[in-house]
């Protein structure tokens, strides 16, 4: 069904996790199309509570669901709280998927992560790589929970005919990102450091690793647009990668970040620190066949994100 049909029929779509990076982008995209979007904060609805989730779905009966809610964190958090990561994510997914099916939701979109793939998957990573090798140990708890969510969607699709699709985004960035020192990913982490270095007139900024590692990045609003395309045009049981189709070295990324933030000092690469996986990019042929392509270049996306960061610095997640 087209998004416009939900608007015409006055049907609501529930975005679980609307305050997060992904959920907020999905809410913006749906609202811009005139959809009545249902949202609940964690204080209003604890998604790990089966009774609370069932009661919410029974009362609101959303016509469709975007499941972007998850317990997320960086390497340190995954290492320190493995039980929390696997338990909470399994509970959230199980409760929402089952409740959506029970109230007759027409479609559910499950948002996963490219971390579900084996640590040594072929590059670019095809969807068929799922469960073909060992996972990256540092985030295995989160990855296993997400894989269980994929399999639950496939099982409900097979047994009940429930239209539940699973999308696997690459590394995302954009408005609403996490800029905290411990949990931020590479783009918000570098953006904050270069920004502060400029303000403090530092001579240099240190970046972990050799700078040679290759990564793929996608603006979160492009991810949201891709998710809406899949919502309208895809009903298969197989997962769909969402990415930019382009990769950049950390060295190139750092140079772009210096330009965007106005930092004029030296960029020093600390080769004593790990590079991580040498290369990580997802294969997006399945997504491209649906007629989607990203709107932002990396440079444009970084400039837009940095403007947002500066305009909202008082409320950005920094600690």
C-alpha positions as CSV (number, residue, x, y, z in Angstrom):
1,X,0.0,0.0,0.0
2,X,1.2,3.5,-0.8
3,X,1.8,6.0,2.0
4,X,-0.7,8.3,0.5
5,X,-3.4,5.6,1.0
6,X,-2.8,5.7,4.7
7,X,-3.3,9.5,4.7
8,X,-6.5,9.3,2.6
9,X,-7.9,6.5,4.8
10,X,-6.9,8.4,8.0
11,X,-4.9,5.4,9.2
12,X,-2.1,5.8,11.8
13,X,1.4,4.4,11.7
14,X,3.3,3.7,14.9
15,X,7.0,4.6,15.0
16,X,8.6,2.7,17.9
17,X,11.8,4.5,19.1
18,X,10.8,7.9,17.7
19,X,13.3,9.8,19.8
20,X,16.3,7.9,18.4
21,X,18.4,8.8,15.3
22,X,16.5,6.4,13.1
23,X,13.1,6.8,14.6
24,X,13.2,10.6,14.5
25,X,14.1,10.5,10.8
26,X,11.3,8.1,10.0
27,X,8.9,10.3,12.0
28,X,10.0,13.3,10.0
29,X,9.6,11.5,6.7
30,X,6.1,10.2,7.5
31,X,4.9,13.4,8.9
32,X,6.1,15.3,5.8
33,X,3.8,13.0,3.8
34,X,0.8,13.8,6.0
35,X,0.7,10.5,7.9
36,X,-0.8,10.5,11.4
37,X,2.2,9.1,13.3
38,X,1.7,7.4,16.7
39,X,4.6,7.8,19.2
40,X,5.2,7.0,22.8
41,X,8.2,7.9,25.0
42,X,9.8,5.2,27.2
43,X,8.1,6.8,30.2
44,X,4.8,6.4,28.5
45,X,5.3,2.9,27.2
46,X,7.9,0.4,28.3
47,X,8.4,-1.8,25.2
48,X,10.1,-4.5,27.3
49,X,6.7,-5.1,29.1
50,X,4.5,-7.5,27.2
51,X,1.3,-6.4,29.0
52,X,2.0,-2.7,28.3
53,X,2.7,-3.3,24.6
54,X,-0.4,-5.5,24.2
55,X,-2.6,-2.9,25.9
56,X,-1.2,-0.1,23.7
57,X,-1.7,-2.0,20.5
58,X,-5.2,-3.0,21.5
59,X,-6.2,0.6,22.3
60,X,-4.5,2.3,19.3
61,X,-4.6,-0.4,16.6
62,X,-2.0,1.2,14.3
63,X,-2.4,0.2,10.7
64,X,1.4,-0.2,10.3
65,X,4.6,-0.2,12.4
66,X,8.2,1.0,12.0
67,X,10.2,-0.8,14.7
68,X,13.2,1.4,15.3
69,X,13.3,1.0,19.1
70,X,16.4,-0.7,20.4
71,X,18.9,-0.7,23.2
72,X,22.1,0.6,21.5
73,X,25.6,1.5,22.5
74,X,29.3,1.5,21.6
75,X,31.9,-1.2,22.2
76,X,32.4,-0.3,25.8
77,X,28.7,-0.5,26.6
78,X,28.3,-3.8,24.7
79,X,31.2,-5.3,26.6
80,X,30.0,-4.1,30.0
81,X,26.3,-4.9,29.7
82,X,26.0,-7.9,27.4
83,X,23.0,-9.3,29.3
84,X,21.1,-6.0,29.0
85,X,21.7,-5.8,25.3
86,X,20.5,-9.2,24.4
87,X,17.6,-9.3,26.9
88,X,16.1,-5.8,26.2
89,X,16.4,-6.1,22.5
90,X,14.8,-9.6,22.4
91,X,11.9,-8.3,24.6
92,X,11.3,-5.2,22.6
93,X,11.2,-7.0,19.2
94,X,9.2,-10.0,20.4
95,X,6.5,-7.8,22.1
96,X,6.1,-5.3,19.2
97,X,6.1,-7.8,16.4
98,X,3.7,-10.2,18.1
99,X,1.3,-7.4,19.2
100,X,1.3,-5.8,15.7
101,X,0.3,-9.1,14.1
102,X,-2.3,-9.8,16.8
103,X,-4.2,-6.5,16.2
104,X,-4.1,-6.9,12.4
105,X,-1.5,-4.4,11.4
106,X,-1.0,-4.4,7.6
107,X,2.7,-4.1,7.6
108,X,5.7,-4.0,10.0
109,X,9.2,-2.7,9.1
110,X,12.0,-4.0,11.4
111,X,15.1,-1.9,11.4
112,X,18.3,-3.9,12.1
113,X,22.0,-3.1,11.5
114,X,24.8,-4.2,9.3
115,X,26.5,-5.6,12.4
116,X,24.4,-8.7,11.9
117,X,26.9,-9.9,9.3
118,X,29.9,-12.1,9.9
119,X,33.1,-10.3,10.9
120,X,34.9,-11.6,7.7
121,X,32.0,-11.3,5.3
122,X,32.8,-10.6,1.6
123,X,32.8,-7.0,0.5
124,X,30.5,-5.4,-0.4
125,X,28.4,-7.5,2.0
126,X,25.5,-9.3,0.2
127,X,22.3,-10.1,2.2
128,X,23.1,-13.8,1.6
129,X,26.1,-13.5,4.0
130,X,23.8,-13.6,7.0
131,X,24.7,-16.6,9.3
132,X,27.6,-17.7,7.2
133,X,30.4,-17.1,9.7
134,X,31.4,-15.8,13.2
135,X,30.2,-12.4,14.3
136,X,32.3,-9.5,15.5
137,X,32.8,-10.4,19.2
138,X,32.5,-6.8,20.5
139,X,28.8,-6.4,19.6
140,X,27.7,-10.1,19.3
141,X,25.0,-9.7,21.9
142,X,23.3,-6.9,20.0
143,X,23.8,-8.6,16.7
144,X,22.3,-11.9,17.8
145,X,19.2,-10.1,19.1
146,X,18.8,-8.4,15.8
147,X,19.2,-11.7,13.9
148,X,16.5,-13.1,16.1
149,X,14.3,-10.2,15.1
150,X,14.9,-10.9,11.4
151,X,14.1,-14.6,11.9
152,X,10.9,-13.7,13.9
153,X,9.7,-11.5,11.0
154,X,10.4,-14.3,8.5
155,X,8.6,-16.8,10.7
156,X,5.6,-14.6,11.1
157,X,5.6,-14.0,7.4
158,X,5.7,-17.7,6.6
159,X,3.3,-19.0,9.3
160,X,0.8,-16.1,9.4
161,X,1.2,-14.3,6.1
162,X,2.1,-11.2,8.2
163,X,3.8,-8.6,6.0
164,X,6.9,-8.0,8.1
165,X,10.1,-6.9,6.3
166,X,13.6,-6.4,7.7
167,X,16.0,-3.6,6.6
168,X,19.7,-3.5,7.5
169,X,21.1,0.0,7.4
170,X,24.9,0.8,7.1
171,X,26.6,3.3,9.4
172,X,24.2,6.2,9.8
173,X,24.7,9.9,10.8
174,X,22.7,13.1,10.8
175,X,20.4,15.2,13.0
176,X,19.7,13.7,16.4
177,X,22.9,11.7,16.5
178,X,24.7,10.8,19.8
179,X,27.8,12.9,20.5
180,X,28.8,11.5,23.8
181,X,32.4,10.4,24.2
182,X,31.7,6.8,25.2
183,X,28.8,5.8,22.9
184,X,29.2,8.0,19.8
185,X,30.1,6.5,16.5
186,X,32.9,7.7,14.2
187,X,31.1,10.7,12.5
188,X,29.6,12.4,15.6
189,X,32.7,11.5,17.6
190,X,35.0,13.2,15.1
191,X,32.6,16.1,14.5
192,X,32.6,17.0,18.2
193,X,36.4,16.7,18.5
194,X,37.1,18.8,15.5
195,X,34.5,21.4,16.6
196,X,36.0,21.6,20.1
197,X,39.6,21.8,18.7
198,X,38.6,24.7,16.6
199,X,37.0,26.6,19.5
200,X,40.0,25.9,21.7
201,X,42.6,26.9,18.9
202,X,44.4,23.5,19.2
203,X,47.3,22.8,16.9
204,X,46.2,19.2,16.1
205,X,43.5,16.6,16.4
206,X,44.4,12.9,17.0
207,X,42.5,10.2,15.1
208,X,42.7,6.6,16.0
209,X,44.3,4.2,13.6
210,X,46.3,4.6,10.3
211,X,43.4,6.3,8.5
212,X,43.4,3.6,5.9
213,X,40.3,1.7,7.0
214,X,37.3,2.1,4.6
215,X,33.8,2.8,5.7
216,X,30.4,3.4,4.2
217,X,28.1,6.2,5.6
218,X,24.5,7.2,4.9
219,X,22.6,10.3,6.0
220,X,19.7,9.2,8.2
221,X,17.2,11.1,6.2
222,X,18.2,9.1,3.1
223,X,17.8,5.9,5.2
224,X,14.3,7.0,6.1
225,X,13.4,7.7,2.4
226,X,14.7,4.2,1.5
227,X,12.6,2.7,4.3
228,X,9.5,4.3,2.9
229,X,10.3,3.0,-0.6
230,X,10.7,-0.5,0.8
231,X,7.4,-0.1,2.8
232,X,5.6,0.7,-0.4
233,X,7.4,-1.6,-2.9
234,X,8.8,-4.6,-1.0
235,X,7.0,-7.5,0.7
236,X,9.7,-10.2,0.5
237,X,10.9,-12.4,3.3
238,X,14.6,-11.7,2.6
239,X,16.4,-8.8,4.3
240,X,17.3,-5.6,2.4
241,X,20.5,-3.7,2.9
242,X,20.3,0.1,3.1
243,X,23.5,2.0,2.2
244,X,25.0,4.7,0.1
245,X,27.0,2.3,-2.2
246,X,30.1,4.4,-1.7
247,X,33.0,4.1,0.7
248,X,35.6,6.5,2.1
249,X,38.8,6.1,4.1
250,X,38.9,7.4,7.6
251,X,41.7,9.7,6.4
252,X,39.4,11.2,3.8
253,X,36.6,11.5,6.3
254,X,38.9,13.3,8.8
255,X,39.9,15.8,6.1
256,X,36.3,16.4,5.2
257,X,35.4,16.9,8.9
258,X,38.2,19.4,9.3
259,X,36.9,21.4,6.3
260,X,33.3,21.2,7.5
261,X,34.1,22.4,11.0
262,X,36.6,25.0,10.0
263,X,39.5,23.3,11.8
264,X,42.8,24.5,10.2
265,X,45.3,22.5,12.3
266,X,47.1,19.2,11.7
267,X,45.4,15.8,11.7
268,X,47.5,13.2,13.5
269,X,46.8,9.5,13.0
270,X,47.7,7.3,15.9
271,X,48.7,4.0,14.4
272,X,49.1,2.5,17.9
273,X,45.3,2.4,18.1
274,X,43.3,-0.2,16.1
275,X,41.8,0.4,12.7
276,X,39.1,-2.1,13.2
277,X,37.7,-4.0,10.2
278,X,39.8,-2.9,7.1
279,X,36.7,-2.5,5.0
280,X,32.9,-2.5,5.5
281,X,30.3,-1.7,2.9
282,X,27.0,-3.3,2.1
283,X,25.7,-4.5,-1.3
284,X,22.7,-2.4,-2.2
285,X,21.6,-4.0,-5.5
286,X,18.4,-5.3,-4.0
287,X,17.5,-1.8,-2.7
288,X,18.5,-0.1,-5.9
289,X,16.3,-2.4,-7.9
290,X,13.3,-0.8,-6.1
291,X,14.2,2.5,-7.7
292,X,15.9,4.2,-4.7
293,X,19.2,6.2,-4.6
294,X,20.6,8.5,-1.9
295,X,20.0,12.3,-2.1
296,X,23.0,13.5,0.1
297,X,26.6,13.2,-0.8
298,X,28.8,12.7,2.2
299,X,30.1,16.3,2.1
300,X,26.6,17.7,1.9
301,X,25.4,15.5,4.7
302,X,28.2,16.4,7.0
303,X,27.7,20.1,6.3
304,X,23.9,19.8,7.1
305,X,24.6,17.7,10.2
306,X,27.2,20.2,11.5
307,X,24.7,23.1,11.0
308,X,22.2,21.1,13.0
309,X,24.8,20.3,15.7
310,X,25.8,24.0,16.1
311,X,22.1,25.2,16.1
312,X,21.1,22.6,18.7
313,X,24.3,22.2,20.8
314,X,22.4,23.1,24.0
315,X,20.2,20.0,23.7
316,X,22.6,17.6,21.9
317,X,23.5,14.4,23.7
318,X,27.1,15.3,24.8
319,X,27.6,13.6,28.2
